[in-house]
Amino acid sequence: MSYEDSRTKVSDERKIELLKLHTVAADEKAFWLIDYWCNKTFVGLLLMPFSRHQMLHLDGCLRIISKIKK
């Protein structure tokens, strides 16, 4: 990723695609999440502090991977 690419935000087209993929719950109260993430630059997303929420997702992914490999 180039320096210029790292400073860009998620495009409106990608934001619409994320909505169509149902990446966020259909509840109107959940749409703020897409706006929050899409208003960050790629560097901003990468440099966010690692939180407990992300660790739970990572743990879940690792459990799924281990079950698939068996």
C-alpha positions in Angstrom: 0.0 0.0 0.0 1.4 3.4 -1.0 1.4 6.4 1.3 -1.3 8.0 -0.7 -3.4 4.9 -0.5 -3.0 4.7 3.2 -4.5 8.2 3.6 -7.7 7.5 1.7 -11.1 6.7 3.2 -13.4 4.0 2.2 -15.3 5.0 -0.9 -19.0 5.6 -1.1 -19.3 2.7 -3.5 -17.6 0.3 -1.1 -19.9 1.6 1.7 -23.0 0.8 -0.3 -21.5 -2.7 -1.1 -21.0 -3.3 2.6 -24.6 -2.4 3.3 -25.7 -4.8 0.6 -23.6 -7.6 2.0 -25.4 -7.2 5.4 -22.1 -6.7 7.3 -24.0 -4.8 9.9 -27.4 -5.7 11.5 -30.5 -4.4 9.7 -31.5 -2.4 12.8 -31.4 1.3 12.1 -29.5 1.8 15.3 -26.6 -0.2 13.9 -25.9 1.8 10.7 -23.8 4.3 12.6 -21.1 1.6 12.7 -20.6 1.6 8.9 -20.4 5.4 9.0 -17.9 5.2 11.8 -15.6 2.7 10.1 -15.9 4.3 6.6 -14.9 7.8 7.8 -11.6 6.5 9.0 -8.5 6.4 6.7 -6.9 3.0 6.2 -4.0 4.1 8.4 -6.5 5.2 11.1 -8.1 1.7 11.0 -4.7 0.0 11.2 -3.5 2.1 14.1 -6.6 1.7 16.3 -5.9 0.2 19.6 -6.6 -3.6 19.8 -9.7 -4.0 22.0 -11.4 -6.8 23.9 -14.1 -6.8 21.2 -11.5 -7.5 18.5 -9.9 -10.2 20.6 -13.2 -12.0 20.9 -13.6 -12.0 17.1 -10.0 -13.3 16.7 -10.7 -16.1 19.2 -13.8 -17.0 17.4 -12.0 -17.1 14.1 -9.3 -19.3 15.5 -11.8 -21.7 16.9 -13.6 -22.0 13.5 -10.3 -22.5 11.7 -9.2 -25.3 14.2 -12.6 -27.1 13.7 -12.3 -26.8 9.9 -8.8 -28.3 9.9 -9.9 -31.4 11.9 
